Amino acid sequence: MNQNRAASLARLLAAVVAAASITAYGCGTQRPSPPPSAAPSSTPGVLGRDWAKAELVEQPPGDPLRTQDPYSGGLGHPARYQGGQADVLDVVAGGPGYAAIGFLDTAGGPHAAAWASIDGRRWTLAAGFPTSEHSVVRSVASGSNGLVAVGVDGRDAASWRSTDGLTWQRSPSAASLSGPRPLEFLSVSSTPGGYVAVGYEGPSVGVARPAFWFSPDGVRWERGSTPREVEAGRVEAVAAAGELIVAVGTAGTTEHPTGGLAWTSRDGRAWTPVADERPFEASKLHGVSPVGDGFIAVGADLDNKKAIVWRSSADGRTWTRVPDAPSLGNFGLPIEMRDVTLAGSTYIAVGHLLFGTQFSSGVIWSSVDGVSWTRSPDAPSGRRRPARGGRRLLWGAGLLRPHHLVQSAGRVGEGSAPRSAVARRAAIRLMRVVQASAVCGRA
């Protein structure tokens, strides 16, 4: 993997759920650990507001807190790989309870990985994940043929499948996943007919073109048609509501985006661009999710100075931008929405903001109508507040970029600010939100 691709993979953490982090501890067993037997609190949690850290996340070998000489690689960053580091990019309800994917930070580069959990509190690293160095799992979905994860391995798009979230099989290489130009999956969603995935063809930095794939089983992939209207851009997220599929992304390059994009499909193979792009002018689209009367998408303006929300018609063809509001801004400093979901009757969006030039902080918004948004407190409580008899919605966050929420709850998009791979903090982050009434997830 060249330096540009490695730099692209080392994107600044858009802390999807909160700025709190935990150091991951080794577990030493392949079976996900059950939760402790402490009785739950009688105080009900508020969906989208009350969050808690995962108690235990198994880390790869090495000590992330042990520095090596020489320490400074410039600007006070570590100059060498320190070990024990990983990035969690997506999480889904499935397998033993929940499955998460991402990659391990190794001396040889990123190495695709997966974790499993019974309850979302304690996570076990899946042993023997079948991949090579310079690989990343970006997204995971649960569907009729089990768990399907997608990402990149070297220059090729890559996918994996699991029936239990513990043991994974790498799908065979195929002409649809490789070619003269690099290919990469960014997002996957299950559909009634199988699985649909999106991403791009071309370099990770520079001019690339949108790419679409469909698979009936999550193993065999075929390229979908790419509309010729877009000469440069990337598809960042995809979501399905029955047979209707909507994908969103951004035109231009990673360095110079030019506007948002949206497509619709009925089969995951043939895609039609949304004709009226005026609502997406001077903006970027990062996440999309189905809601009762259409779809909702989130992103930011081209300068990352305001978060933006869009609502669509039932067919996904007509979009309206939600009015700007103070809760969507950051006093002229960078802020973005990366993902959105409708959980019960509450909309939840997540993203990140910057104060200064580094060290993003997670942001969480909630809304009762998808139009008026309220920011959650910047410092979530460290103690768990599960509701009696309630169920948990899991939200995953890594040290590079967030990617997805629980599959039935929505999507998370890609981070934006380049950052040296050795500059990441030595921790794995997993957060969960507690709700009083069961909406999705497992009890």
Residue, then its C-alpha position, 0 to 999 in steps of 0.5 A: m500500500n502506498q503512502n497516499r493510501a495509508a494516509s487515507l486509511a489513517r483518517l482522524l477519528a470522527a468520534v461518533v458517539a462521544a469523546a470518552s475512550i477506554t483502553a482495551y484489555g485482553c480476554g484470552t477466550q474466543r467465546p464472548s464474555p457474559p456481562p457481570s451480574a450487577a443489577p441494573s439501575s432503576t433510573p431509566g435511560v433517555l434514548g440518544r442522551d444517556w451513553a455508557k462505555a463498553e466494559l471490556v474490549e479485547q485488544p491485539p497483542g502489545d502495550p499501547l501505553r508503552t512508548q518506544d525510542p525515539y518517541s517523537g515522529g514530529l509534533g510530539h507524535p510517536a515515531r514507531y508502532q507501539g502495539g496493542q492498538a485497533d480501530v472499530l469502524d462498524v457494529v451490527a446486531g447479529g451473531p451471538g448478539y452483536a458483531a463489530i469490525g475494523f482493523l488492527d494497527t500492526a507494524g506492517g500496516p492495518h490488518a482487518a479484524a472483527w469482534a463479537s459480544i453477547d450484550g455489547r458490554r464485553w467484546t472478544l476479538a475474533a481469532g484467525f480473521p482471514t486476511s492479509e496486511h494492508s486490509v480494512v473492514r469498513s462496514v458490516a450488515s446482517g441479512s438472509n445469508g448471515l453477516v457480511a462485511v466489506g472493505v479493502d485488501g491492498r488494491d482490491a475490494a474485499s468481503w467476508r461472511s460469518t454465520d455466528g460473528l465468531t468465525w469468518q470466511r473471506s470471499p473469493s477474489a473475483a474480477s468484479l473486486s479487482g482491476p487496473r484501478p484500485l477498488e474499495f467497498l465503503s458501505v454495505s446493506s442487506t436487501p430482500g434480494g441479498y446485499v448491496a455495497v457501494g464505494y469507489e474505483g480509483p485512488s483513495v486520494g485524488v480522482a475516483r469514480p462511484a462504484f456499486w456492487f450487488s450480491p445474492d449471498g454476500v459471497r459472489w459480487e457483481r458490479g452494478s452500473t455506474p451512471r456516467e453523469v458523475e466523472a469524479g466522486r465516491v459513494e459513501a453510504v447505502a441503505a434499503a427500505g424493502e426493495l427501494i435502495v438509496a445511496v449517497g456520496t460526494a462529487g469531486t475529490t477528497e481534497h476538493p469536494t464539489g457537492g452532494l450526490a444521491w442515487t436510487s435503485r430497485d435491484g442493487r444493480a441498476w442505479t439512477p442519479v437523483a435528477d434535482e441536485r440543488p438541495f445538495e449544492a455546496s455540501k457533502l453527504h455522509g450517511v443515510s437511513p430509511v425512515g417511515d416516510g422516505f429517507i433521511a441523510v446527513g452531512a456537512d457543507l464543503d467547508n465543514k462549518k455546519a452540519i446538514v440534514w436532508r429529508s426525502s420523498a417516499d421514493g427517494r427521488t425528491w430531497t429537501r434540506v432541513p433549515d440551518a440551526p445553531s445546534l448544527g453549527n460550531f461557532g465557525l469551526p469544523i463540524e459534521m454529521r456522519d450518520v443518522t437513524l430513526a429509533g422508535s420515534t426518536y431521530i439520532a444523528v452522530g458526528h464530530l467537531l473540532f476545536g483547533t486543528q486536531f483532536s475531534s470530539g464526538v457530537i450526538w444530536s436527537s430530534v422528534d421530527g427530523v427537522s429540529w435538532t438538539r445537541s446532547p451534553d458534551a460529556p456523557s456520564g461514565r456510569r451505565r443507566p440501563a432501563r429495567g427490561g429495556r434493550r440497548l442500541l450499540w454505536g461503534a467508534g474507532l480511532l480512525r473513523p466511525h462507520h455504522l450504527v447497529q444495522s437496523a438503526g442506520r449508518v455512519g460515514e467516513g472521517s475526513a481529516p488526514r492524520s498520521a497512523v502513528a498519531r492515533r491514541a492507544a485505545i478502542r472505543l465502543m459506546r452504547v446508548v440505553q433506551a427505556s423501551a425496546v426498539c431494536g437490538r436484543a434484550 
